[in-house]
């Protein structure tokens, strides 16, 4: 069963998606459903980060960097992406 939803896009995003849908010969809705499905499948294939990935963050405070408190999310994301990349 399909459910209706509303999404606000920038005008540039909407135009790019309309152009892509037209190029593929499908509706905008079909393109959006396809993109969502591809995202969900890709996300499902990602293995969860190992506990050691989180433990490596413990030493970040002693890195000599002065911006850890301001950019901790960036450093955490980088560490997790590195863990997933192998």
Buried (B, 14 or more C-beta within 10 A) or exposed (E): EEEEEEEEEEEEEEEEBEEEBEEEEBEEEEBBEEEEEEEEEEEEEEEEBEEEBEEEBEEEEEEEEEEBEEEEEEBBEEBBEEBEEE
